[in-house]
Every structure is written in C-alpha cells, then in structure tokens.
Amino acid sequence: MKYYFDIDFIRSFSYTKLSDFVRADFTNFVLGLKKSPYKKIDCIIFHDEELELSDLEDNHLYEMLCDSNYSFRKKGELLSIIEDEESTSFKFFFVDTHLPGTNISNDYGFYSTNSHELNSNWQIVSSKNRCRKTLSNSISPYNISNWNDMRFCKLPLNCIVFSDRYFLKDRKSFEINLFALLQTLGISSLRKRKLDIFMLSEVFRENSKNEDFEIKRKKDNEQFVETFSNIHEFLNESIGLQNYNFTLIKVDRSSEVKPNEIHDRLLITNVLLMNPGNSFDFFESTKGETKIKAGTIINFDNFLWDDARGPIFELISQLKQAFDKVCDREQTGSQGPIYRILTHNNKSCSIFK
C-alpha cells in the first residue's frame, strides 16, 4: 500500500486551518505509517526538482513521514503514477500539486485530498468511520436500519473484491442485497480507467441429494452462467458496458483453490474494508416488503489505518491465488466442462497487483 505526499502539501499542513479533531486524527494516521510493522507500507514524497530542506527543518509532518518507510520521487512523475494501471490500487494521495484537467478521485478512483480540502475530505476516512454497527429496526448511531445508514461507505473506488461462499445461492436474496450494496458504495464509471470488480463464491443453487454427476454439472453450469448474467446486466445499467472489468469465480472441492481456503466473508475496495460476520444478507423480502434482518453485526474500516491493513494482507493473498489459479475444467467422458470462471472485458483486479 502506497501513501503519496507532495512537498507542497507537507509545507502547507502546518498552517492550514483544520478542526482540532481533523488535525489530531490526521496526525494519528501519519504516526500509524511510522509505526506500522507491515513491510508492504510505503510513503512516497514528491519533491521539487531541487529540494530545499531549509524550510522543512521544523516541519512536524515532514519529520513524521521521514521516520516511516519513505522514498522520494519528482513531482513530474505524479501523473504517470496515477495513470499506471499495472500497479496496485492501494494508493492514497495527499497533494497540492495542480494537475490541469485531472481529478484524481473522479478520474481514477483513488482517495485524494489537498491541504485546502483536508478539513472536509478527511471526515470520510477518519477514525469515526472505523466502526461496528448492528442491523436493527431501532434508529441509533450504532445501528443500521436502512441503506442510507451506510452512506459513509461511499468512497472513491476503482476496484471491488467480494467474497462469500454462499451469498449467491439464493437469487432473490442476493439481488435485494448485492445490487443495493453496490449502489450504496457509489459504483459509477470513472473518466479515465475501468472499474475492476471481482466476486468469488462456491454455491450457486440448492442441490438435490440424488442428482448424478452429469445432471449436477449441467445445472451448476446453468445457474453459474445465469448468476453472472444477472450481475452483468445490473453492472451494464449502473456503469456502462465498456467501463468495467468483471470476473466471477466459483470454487469447489476439485478446483485449484479449495473452498475451505477461502472462508472469510468480506468486501474490499481500494479504500474500504467491510466484514459482515455471518452474512451479506442484510435485508429480506417478506410478502413484497423489504425488511431488515436484525442482529447481524457489520465491521467497517479503511486502509488509512494500520488495524485494517495488517490482517487483510493474508486474506488478499488467498483471494489472489483463487483469482490466478482457478479455471474451468474439462471432465473426461462428460458432455462439457465444469465452468468456474466467467469474465466481462478483461480479467483484472488491481488490488492484487
């Protein structure tokens, strides 16, 4: 994960007008970069062609960053780093450098702020939104009673990873929840790159105990393709046919990565981490009315903070193995392959890069 600061942001931070909370919370974030035990954390400072350090001798932010795992790059490289789709989506920008005709968040889906907007922009990733909330019919700051209560999850994004082994089994349930969840995240087309979406699951229908292999293979394939088509159609309407890459992977006992190796339910974007505990089935339809399934506890965090970054590295590694290794398999003597992977546009997931 990479955190970029330009020298102008660093110079401005000391005298930028910030609330006491934002200044303290942002300082704690930077201290977390300094103290992080995880080697995959990098801080990059963009400097002038000739870096003058004399006016930074008493700059507290500069001192904190230089105590972390940091390196220097020239300002002229900033745009090429933003545009590079072959590198990780875990990039966060704190820059005052003006890039004419470019909005880092809207064009490329990265979290970005300058010193002038830090007071407002920091709120969406602050420690206040690192929280645990309960699905409940009771209205409370600690509860979620409707999708609007999750509006704090609407963050810049260019990559979504969704993993739940059983969530896609019930078409009615996943269409109620998955589509609304994606809308709550604020999925939309980016101006200058595609949105990557990767989903992984295991079971796509209710199986009958007495099905023989060929019947099961045929029905599993049909339901897998139908599920992909339903999600694909929703994404076309929400984002636009050419504006996203979508990969759906099915794991089973014979796949290259086994289901028991992918046991965590989670949603990851390049900024957000969501762990629902027992299910993403937040709402259900009863007699034509959508009701909340009270009792589920949902954990929310984001990758500005070390407690989110650390545990996720291993989970991402497991998901990347499934993304890289799982493939369709031709069965000897069968009438067709077992489908395990379907893709729209490119097979791409920039979180894994």
C-alpha positions as CSV (number, residue, x, y, z in Angstrom):
1,M,0.0,0.0,0.0
2,K,1.4,3.4,-1.0
3,Y,0.8,6.8,0.5
4,Y,1.8,9.8,-1.5
5,F,2.6,13.3,-0.2
6,D,3.8,16.1,-2.2
7,I,6.2,18.7,-0.7
8,D,3.6,21.5,-1.1
9,F,1.0,19.6,1.0
10,I,3.7,19.0,3.7
11,R,4.6,22.7,3.7
12,S,1.0,23.8,3.9
13,F,-0.1,21.4,6.6
14,S,1.4,23.3,9.5
15,Y,-0.6,26.5,8.8
16,T,-3.7,25.0,7.1
17,K,-6.9,25.8,9.1
18,L,-8.2,22.5,10.5
19,S,-10.5,21.5,13.2
20,D,-8.9,20.1,16.3
21,F,-10.3,16.7,15.6
22,V,-9.0,16.6,12.0
23,R,-5.6,17.8,12.9
24,A,-5.2,15.2,15.7
25,D,-6.8,12.4,13.7
26,F,-4.7,13.0,10.7
27,T,-1.6,13.2,12.8
28,N,-2.5,9.8,14.3
29,F,-2.9,8.4,10.8
30,V,0.7,9.6,9.9
31,L,2.0,8.2,13.1
32,G,0.5,4.9,12.1
33,L,2.5,4.9,8.9
34,K,5.6,5.5,11.0
35,K,4.9,2.7,13.5
36,S,3.4,0.1,11.1
37,P,5.0,-3.3,11.4
38,Y,4.0,-4.3,7.9
39,K,6.7,-4.1,5.3
40,K,4.2,-3.5,2.4
41,I,3.6,0.1,3.6
42,D,5.4,2.8,1.5
43,C,5.4,6.5,1.9
44,I,6.5,8.5,-1.1
45,I,7.3,12.2,-1.0
46,F,7.1,14.2,-4.3
47,H,9.6,17.0,-4.2
48,D,10.7,19.9,-6.4
49,E,13.4,19.4,-9.0
50,E,15.8,20.9,-6.4
51,L,14.5,20.0,-3.0
52,E,15.2,22.8,-0.5
53,L,15.1,21.3,3.1
54,S,15.9,24.6,4.9
55,D,12.2,25.5,5.3
56,L,11.3,21.9,6.5
57,E,13.6,21.7,9.4
58,D,10.8,22.4,11.9
59,N,8.0,20.8,9.9
60,H,6.4,18.2,12.1
61,L,4.6,16.3,9.3
62,Y,7.9,16.0,7.3
63,E,9.7,14.7,10.3
64,M,7.0,12.1,11.0
65,L,7.0,10.9,7.4
66,C,10.8,10.6,7.3
67,D,10.6,8.3,10.3
68,S,8.5,5.9,8.2
69,N,9.4,3.7,5.3
70,Y,9.8,6.6,2.8
71,S,11.3,7.4,-0.5
72,F,11.5,10.4,-2.8
73,R,10.1,10.9,-6.3
74,K,10.0,14.0,-8.5
75,K,6.7,15.9,-8.9
76,G,6.8,15.3,-12.7
77,E,6.2,11.6,-12.1
78,L,2.9,12.1,-10.2
79,L,0.6,11.8,-13.2
80,S,2.3,8.7,-14.6
81,I,1.9,7.0,-11.2
82,I,-1.8,7.9,-11.1
83,E,-2.3,6.6,-14.6
84,D,-0.4,3.3,-14.1
85,E,-3.0,0.5,-14.2
86,E,-0.4,-2.2,-13.8
87,S,0.4,-1.3,-10.2
88,T,-1.7,-1.6,-7.0
89,S,-5.0,0.2,-6.5
90,F,-4.0,0.7,-2.9
91,K,-2.8,4.3,-3.5
92,F,-3.7,7.4,-1.4
93,F,-2.8,10.9,-2.4
94,F,-2.1,14.0,-0.3
95,V,-1.0,16.5,-2.9
96,D,-1.3,20.2,-3.5
97,T,0.2,19.9,-7.0
98,H,-2.2,21.1,-9.6
99,L,-2.8,18.7,-12.5
100,P,-4.8,20.6,-15.1
101,G,-7.8,18.7,-16.4
102,T,-7.4,15.9,-13.8
103,N,-9.4,15.0,-10.8
104,I,-7.7,12.0,-9.1
105,S,-10.8,10.7,-7.4
106,N,-13.3,11.1,-10.2
107,D,-11.0,10.2,-13.0
108,Y,-9.1,7.3,-11.4
109,G,-11.0,6.3,-8.3
110,F,-8.2,6.9,-5.7
111,Y,-8.7,8.6,-2.4
112,S,-7.1,12.1,-2.8
113,T,-7.1,15.4,-1.0
114,N,-5.2,18.6,-0.9
115,S,-4.4,20.7,2.2
116,H,-7.2,23.2,1.5
117,E,-9.9,20.4,1.4
118,L,-8.4,18.2,4.1
119,N,-10.8,19.5,6.7
120,S,-13.8,18.2,4.8
121,N,-12.3,15.3,2.9
122,W,-10.8,13.7,5.9
123,Q,-14.1,13.1,7.5
124,I,-15.0,10.2,5.2
125,V,-11.9,8.2,6.2
126,S,-11.4,9.4,9.8
127,S,-11.3,7.2,12.8
128,K,-15.0,8.0,13.4
129,N,-15.9,5.7,10.4
130,R,-13.9,2.8,11.8
131,C,-16.9,1.3,13.5
132,R,-19.0,-1.7,14.3
133,K,-22.7,-1.4,13.6
134,T,-25.7,-3.7,14.2
135,L,-28.6,-4.3,11.8
136,S,-31.7,-3.2,13.7
137,N,-35.1,-1.7,13.3
138,S,-34.2,0.8,16.0
139,I,-32.7,4.0,14.8
140,S,-29.4,4.8,16.5
141,P,-25.9,6.0,15.6
142,Y,-24.8,2.4,16.4
143,N,-27.4,0.7,14.2
144,I,-28.2,0.3,10.5
145,S,-31.9,0.3,9.8
146,N,-31.8,1.1,6.0
147,W,-29.2,1.5,3.2
148,N,-28.9,5.3,3.8
149,D,-27.3,4.5,7.2
150,M,-24.4,3.1,5.2
151,R,-23.8,6.2,3.1
152,F,-20.4,6.8,4.9
153,C,-19.3,3.8,2.7
154,K,-19.5,5.9,-0.4
155,L,-15.7,6.4,-1.0
156,P,-13.6,6.8,-4.1
157,L,-13.1,3.4,-5.7
158,N,-11.6,1.7,-8.7
159,C,-11.6,-1.9,-7.5
160,I,-14.1,-4.1,-5.6
161,V,-13.4,-7.6,-4.3
162,F,-16.4,-9.5,-2.9
163,S,-16.1,-12.9,-1.3
164,D,-18.9,-15.0,0.3
165,R,-19.1,-18.7,-0.4
166,Y,-22.9,-19.0,-0.1
167,F,-24.3,-15.5,-0.7
168,L,-25.1,-16.0,-4.4
169,K,-27.0,-19.3,-3.8
170,D,-30.4,-17.5,-3.4
171,R,-31.0,-15.3,-6.4
172,K,-33.8,-13.3,-4.8
173,S,-31.7,-12.6,-1.7
174,F,-28.5,-11.6,-3.5
175,E,-30.4,-9.3,-5.9
176,I,-32.0,-7.5,-3.0
177,N,-28.8,-7.1,-1.1
178,L,-25.9,-7.1,-3.6
179,F,-27.3,-4.6,-6.0
180,A,-28.3,-2.2,-3.3
181,L,-24.9,-2.6,-1.6
182,L,-23.1,-1.8,-4.8
183,Q,-25.2,1.3,-5.2
184,T,-24.5,2.3,-1.6
185,L,-20.8,2.1,-2.4
186,G,-21.5,4.6,-5.2
187,I,-20.3,2.5,-8.2
188,S,-20.1,4.6,-11.3
189,S,-18.0,4.9,-14.4
190,L,-14.6,6.5,-13.9
191,R,-13.5,9.1,-16.5
192,K,-10.0,7.7,-17.3
193,R,-9.9,4.0,-16.3
194,K,-12.1,1.0,-15.9
195,L,-13.6,-0.2,-12.6
196,D,-12.4,-3.7,-11.6
197,I,-14.9,-6.0,-10.0
198,F,-14.0,-9.5,-8.7
199,M,-16.5,-11.8,-7.0
200,L,-15.9,-15.2,-5.6
201,S,-18.4,-17.8,-4.3
202,E,-19.0,-21.5,-4.0
203,V,-22.6,-22.5,-4.1
204,F,-25.0,-21.1,-6.7
205,R,-28.1,-23.1,-6.1
206,E,-29.8,-25.6,-3.8
207,N,-28.6,-29.1,-4.8
208,S,-30.7,-32.3,-4.7
209,K,-29.1,-35.2,-2.9
210,N,-29.9,-37.8,-5.6
211,E,-28.5,-35.9,-8.6
212,D,-26.0,-37.8,-10.6
213,F,-22.8,-36.1,-11.7
214,E,-23.9,-35.1,-15.2
215,I,-27.2,-33.6,-14.0
216,K,-25.4,-31.7,-11.3
217,R,-22.7,-30.4,-13.6
218,K,-25.3,-29.2,-16.1
219,K,-27.5,-27.5,-13.5
220,D,-24.5,-26.0,-11.7
221,N,-23.2,-24.5,-15.0
222,E,-26.6,-23.1,-15.9
223,Q,-27.0,-21.4,-12.5
224,F,-23.5,-20.1,-12.6
225,V,-24.0,-18.6,-16.0
226,E,-27.4,-17.2,-15.0
227,T,-26.0,-15.5,-11.9
228,F,-23.2,-14.0,-13.9
229,S,-25.7,-12.7,-16.5
230,N,-27.9,-11.1,-13.8
231,I,-24.9,-9.3,-12.2
232,H,-23.5,-8.4,-15.6
233,E,-26.8,-6.8,-16.6
234,F,-27.0,-4.8,-13.4
235,L,-23.5,-3.5,-13.9
236,N,-24.1,-2.6,-17.5
237,E,-27.0,-0.4,-16.4
238,S,-25.1,1.1,-13.5
239,I,-21.7,1.7,-15.0
240,G,-21.9,1.1,-18.8
241,L,-20.8,-1.9,-20.8
242,Q,-17.2,-0.7,-21.6
243,N,-16.5,1.0,-18.2
244,Y,-15.7,-2.0,-16.0
245,N,-14.0,-5.4,-15.8
246,F,-15.9,-8.1,-14.1
247,T,-14.7,-11.6,-13.1
248,L,-16.9,-14.2,-11.3
249,I,-15.1,-17.3,-9.9
250,K,-16.6,-20.4,-8.4
251,V,-14.5,-22.6,-6.1
252,D,-15.4,-26.2,-5.3
253,R,-13.7,-29.3,-3.9
254,S,-11.9,-30.1,-7.2
255,S,-10.8,-26.5,-8.0
256,E,-7.2,-25.4,-7.8
257,V,-8.0,-23.4,-4.7
258,K,-10.4,-25.2,-2.3
259,P,-13.5,-23.6,-0.6
260,N,-12.1,-24.1,2.9
261,E,-9.1,-22.0,1.9
262,I,-11.5,-19.0,1.2
263,H,-13.6,-18.9,4.3
264,D,-13.9,-15.2,5.2
265,R,-16.9,-13.1,4.2
266,L,-15.7,-9.7,3.2
267,L,-15.9,-6.8,0.8
268,I,-12.8,-4.9,-0.1
269,T,-12.4,-1.8,-2.2
270,N,-9.2,0.1,-2.7
271,V,-10.2,2.2,0.3
272,L,-12.9,0.3,2.3
273,L,-13.0,-2.9,4.3
274,M,-16.3,-4.4,5.2
275,N,-16.8,-7.6,7.2
276,P,-20.4,-8.7,7.9
277,G,-19.6,-11.6,10.2
278,N,-22.2,-14.2,9.3
279,S,-23.8,-12.9,6.0
280,F,-24.2,-10.1,3.5
281,D,-28.0,-10.9,3.6
282,F,-28.8,-7.6,5.3
283,F,-32.4,-7.4,4.1
284,E,-35.1,-9.9,3.1
285,S,-38.3,-9.7,1.2
286,T,-41.4,-10.8,3.0
287,K,-44.8,-10.5,1.3
288,G,-43.5,-8.0,-1.1
289,E,-42.0,-5.8,1.6
290,T,-38.2,-5.5,2.2
291,K,-37.3,-5.8,5.9
292,I,-34.0,-5.7,7.7
293,K,-32.6,-9.0,9.1
294,A,-31.9,-7.7,12.6
295,G,-29.0,-8.9,14.7
296,T,-26.1,-9.0,12.2
297,I,-23.0,-7.1,13.3
298,I,-21.0,-5.4,10.5
299,N,-17.4,-4.2,10.9
300,F,-16.3,-1.2,8.8
301,D,-12.7,0.0,8.4
302,N,-10.5,1.6,5.8
303,F,-6.9,1.3,4.7
304,L,-5.7,4.6,6.1
305,W,-5.4,2.7,9.4
306,D,-3.0,0.0,10.4
307,D,-5.6,-2.2,12.1
308,A,-7.2,-2.7,8.7
309,R,-4.1,-3.1,6.7
310,G,-2.4,-5.8,8.7
311,P,-5.0,-8.6,8.8
312,I,-6.0,-8.0,5.2
313,F,-2.7,-8.9,3.6
314,E,-3.1,-12.7,4.2
315,L,-6.7,-12.6,3.1
316,I,-5.8,-10.8,-0.1
317,S,-3.1,-13.4,-0.8
318,Q,-5.6,-16.2,-0.5
319,L,-8.1,-14.4,-2.8
320,K,-5.3,-13.7,-5.3
321,Q,-4.4,-17.4,-5.5
322,A,-8.1,-18.1,-6.4
323,F,-8.1,-15.3,-9.0
324,D,-4.8,-16.5,-10.6
325,K,-5.3,-20.3,-10.4
326,V,-8.9,-21.3,-10.6
327,C,-10.0,-22.3,-14.1
328,D,-12.6,-24.3,-16.0
329,R,-12.0,-28.0,-16.1
330,E,-12.9,-30.5,-18.8
331,Q,-14.2,-33.7,-17.4
332,T,-13.2,-37.0,-19.1
333,G,-16.2,-38.6,-20.7
334,S,-18.5,-35.6,-19.9
335,Q,-20.5,-33.6,-22.4
336,G,-18.8,-30.3,-21.4
337,P,-16.6,-28.6,-18.9
338,I,-17.3,-27.5,-15.4
339,Y,-17.5,-23.7,-15.5
340,R,-15.6,-22.0,-12.8
341,I,-14.7,-18.6,-14.2
342,L,-16.6,-16.0,-16.3
343,T,-15.3,-12.6,-17.3
344,H,-16.6,-9.4,-18.9
345,N,-14.0,-7.3,-20.6
346,N,-10.6,-8.0,-19.1
347,K,-9.8,-10.4,-16.2
348,S,-8.4,-7.7,-14.0
349,C,-8.2,-7.0,-10.3
350,S,-5.8,-4.1,-9.5
351,I,-6.0,-4.7,-5.7
352,F,-3.9,-7.9,-6.4
353,K,-1.1,-6.1,-8.3
